[in-house]
């Protein structure tokens, strides 16, 4: 129509002058207009021309015509008004320099539009719908432009935005997308998928003409070696199938053989190996050569997240709580992530499995076996571990992978210490990996069901590894009194007295522990040297005694013995009754039963157990036999009956009732009967003495028999007064036949009439003859 552009200049070109800085395009229209006039086209006042520029790499706001930042200056000759010689286009003015149009309505859907203006010019203006031709469409007085542009570098469904058609408006490149991975497990092979989508096309070259590269940065957390030809698992064309991987810089550099369209998803997949240490998701950014790219980080929130190791099951239990006992520690583990073959770094050529360390195994020992054997049916653990006696740690290597959520069990031997203790806080550390409870996870014990397969355990507390039971004397039900006793074999002065001790412990006696038992207040004995004491085991019976004498102090009567070999328990839970004996020499005088105390050291002090018996030798347990009349008194009539033999006297008294009163010693009281052969003056008179002691007379006592009151005799003092011993009497009450016909040289003092005899040699002879 009448509003069309001047056909006389169609398809003609001009060489314009372009200054990149400050961005000025200058055209001399003289030759163009001369040609148009010559062709008879008439007035030339509507021009439509195109110039192609390369957009800047940096973003900018709209700088198109009428924006105030880009001006079209009409340099004219004298035919144009001087006021219009240099005129910036105001907002809303679409064409020309002599018109100041206030409203423009031209859209791509209209082929012809009427342009109204203040001057009444109503010539029609053609709207072109050509690729790359952007026209203004505004219906408001402010004339905010809505523009349309070509979809050469966008999908068909992509919609233009307001202002896109204004010349030299350049978008700020924004790249969004998604990031996914196949594994967050430490040390695992991880396939990364990245989807990129840009709001602007990314050309193969830009600005300098150098091929554009797309760099993904911040890919922290891998041990993947550097590669200049890193093979991609998938790459949407025109992206290249190889890239440059730099693990040190944590970057992947992509290249393309063509233009990446705006609004289009481009997918890249590649495989890396996760590092061992856990980490949060990486903060990944995308950069493009020569472009100032803004990345939308929220879309990459799960990039290279590596999970921490946690243990849904982590228990350490034991088989025995006994001090010095041979213990088996059983560990159960169930990891939340797989424990895989790991590289320490991208350049590590010798990857290894994580190493498990059990720490704080206080109270355990494995001095004899520094590399204890490991028992496990899973096949993932080494056959031996490494024990450190100083740090109390146990280190165990893996030989293959531990899978996530799978339960694993292994056991190893340790010896319990002597001292009792509560279970220590055993902790677990894992090399290479990061634990939730870093660096150590505190372990617990298995449940009460563990006791059903470990009968030595007596409570749920004892399930926990290295809980060591506190030794104790066991009490008897229902009284609760300790089950113990101390007895003796003899209550006679100077006699060999076998002391028998019975005790019951709640743990067995382990020889390697050197458990000590002490009996105190065994006073006034004739035993001087510890070498003279031998301890015999009565229960449990055996060919050799497990006990040795550690010390003997005669003055205080303290005997300490040590169990240097094992004394086993008689029940699964550790009940250990022991009975042992030793022999001491009784004092040569009577004494009350002393108050004895028994204590022990089995890793913890036990006792003392204190005897409550204090029997007086002077008032009780005389021990004399009954006479014919059944009287309790021990009278001379007994001696007469022994000599005359009209009846059978009672057996010689044996103080069996004194057994429960250790070191009660009866007094050697004598009962005598004296007779003579003649009553005549100056006659040689034979005196006969019948003597009965309520305690045996032993040579060890070296007894001196003294007879006093033999005054006014005619026999002068001498040391060799002969005494002849006789036999006689009837039945069990007869006099000792072993001394019959033997003689002793007695000491005689005429004044005051005292006869003294040392019976030692006589008694030694009697004992030697077995009488």
Buried (B, 14 or more C-beta within 10 A) or exposed (E): EEBEBBEBBEEEEEEEEEEEEEEEEEBEBEEBBEBBEEEEBEEBEBBEEEEEEEBBBEBEEBBBBBBEBBBBEBEBEEEBEEEEEEBBBEEBBBBBBEBBBEBBBBEBEBEEBEBBBEEEEEEBBBBEEEEEBBBBBBEEEEBBBBBBBEBEBBEEEBEBEEBBBBBBBBBBBBBBBBBEBEBBBBBBEBBBBBBBBBBBBBBEEBBEEEEBBBBBBBBBBBBBBEEEEBEBEEBBEBBBEBBBBBBEBBBBBBBBEEBBBBBBEBBBBBBBBBBBBBBEBBBBBBBBBBBEBBBEBEBBBBBBBBBBBBBEBBBBBBBBBBBBBEBBBBBBBBBBBBBBBBBBEBEEEEBBBBBBBBBBBBBBBBEEBEBBEBBBEBEBBBEBBBBBEEEBBBBBBBEEBBBBEEEBBBBBBBBBBBBBBEBBEBBBBBBBBBBEBBEBBEBBBBEEEBBEEBEBBBEBEBBBBBBBBBBBBBBEEEEEEBBBBBBBBBBBBBBBBBBBBBBBBBBBBBBBBBBBBBBBBBBBBBBEEBEBBEBBBBEBEEEEBBBBBBEBEBEEBBBBBBBBBBBEBEEEBBBBBBBBBBBBBBBBBBBBBBEBBBBBBBBBEBBBBEBEBEBEBEEEBBBBBBBEEEEEEBBBBBBBBBBEBEEEBBEEBEBEEBBBBBBBBBBBBEBEBEEEEEEEEEEEEEEEEBBBBBBBBBBBBBBEBEBEEBEEEEEEEEEEBEBEBBEBBBEEBBBBBBBBEBEBBBBBBBEEBBBBBBBBEBBBBBBEEEE
